[in-house]
Amino acid sequence: MSAPSSAILSILFTLLFYVFWATSYPTQDAFLQCLSRNSQTSSPISEITYTPNNSSYPSVLQFYIRNLRFVSSSTPKPLLIIAPTHVSHIQASIICSKLHKLQIRIRSGGHDFDGLSYVSDVPFVILDMFNLRSIKIDIANEVVWVDSGATLGELFYRIAEKSRVHGFPAGVCPTVGVGGHFSGGGYGNLMRKYGLSIDNVVDAIVVDVNGRVLNRESMGEDLFWAIRGGGGASFGVIVSWKVKLVRVPENVAVFRVERTLEQGATNIVYQWQLIADKIDTNLFIRVVLMPSIKKGYNTVRAKFVALFLGNADRLFSLMTEKFPELGLKQKDCIDMSWVESLLYWYNYANGTSTKVLLERVTQSDKCSKKKSDYVQKPISKTDLDKIWKRMMELKKPVMTFNPYGGRMSEISKSETAFPHRAGNVYKIQYSVNWKEEGVEAANHYLSLIRGLYDYMTPYVSESPRCSYLNYRDIDIGVNKNGHTSYEEASVWGTKYFEGNFDRLISVKSRVDPENFFRYEQSIPSLASWNKKMVA
């Protein structure tokens, strides 16, 4: 099928979608009336509800879409968007969506690589959490209550306002929403010292399928376990999280250096594999591998980026002793505060004000696709050379190696729903970005990243080949809409959750037996599936 005809069919599908809504469901007014009846607050829910005939609807929808693959006219749109400012707005949204048989997609930041929090092929509404972004910091007790609609940048900035010696382990991209990031694990450059975000969560507020507002005590330890790494949107709406802060030095040290193949990158990357998960737990060294294709000169560039919870002198000494192959110079190591290191890691220019962390929208959004893998034994130099050759042939995809070890090897696989702990040397993120529009361009770039992913099969985890939930990837499998069997869901579920998948299903079957909270990679309810089979 040609690209134009495919686009026309997509547009027709979208039109039929709304016709289906108009003929098969109660009127929009009836749904809005239901919301008003069930929202017990002085703040009218109508003021934060956006329908397609509302002039703000397009901007609200697109404001937190980070992947431009999902802003085309043919992308299915929500029947309405609810941006709650109060927990009763969430309760009403759940009650009315159940009553009118609409799916809810829960969005807390939009960094959803495959768009599952704001796109669906069945009638749906978006519960957009961006108005709920309170951050309450108690430095004396070293804890924070942070709403799911806050961004990591906002959280980091507010911590730094209160203390120079406290931080929190989470990702380095400041515009990521807290809700999705925490519930999927929360990976960042403090993980070797302090684990993931979820390893530092001590309580949460959740609205369940029955509209009840639950904390850790009232939800029970099973559900509290599940939302820490199992993906919160399968179980309810997470309103806020209570997290414990971690200690950081007044000054940390960083470096960023780049080596090409001609400068010995193959040997350096190989040596990195041997030490990155075993070196001082205060040190995190990421490697970003980029093909560089120029006329008459092709190479792969390896960029090494580090965070050290100590000073620059100690960092240089440690690198000289443990990783001399990198050839680090004293001048490469820079002292700065922890919050300044966040700007450094996100490539802001030196001297940028930390207030940039409060900006919720980035201007660099592109079309993109991400995938992930786990590496459990070092890849040989010979095989690295083969991988570089393949990267140069494909020209576009980038790989990022993130080291494990330290605290990650000390926490049991079953402590939280996130299972990827001991036994992993590093995690790979595959990434491809593009600006060209259209189906043909998308298919081209998707084929490139899938080609690199397929090529890496012999070098990564197997039985199952594991993936990271927060790098959503529908290539590894999806549920059929609605009542998915255990066998169908386990195709992707064991890749994200390994042996924790069965316990997640057990929790889901208890707290949401009718499988209301569902999407393409949600945890299925066996109770719902069994009911369908009996019927």
Summary of the structure (lengths in Angstrom):
residues: 535
radius of gyration: 23.3
end to end distance: 38.6
largest distance: 71.2
contacts: 1810
relative contact order: 0.11
helix: 41%
strand: 20%
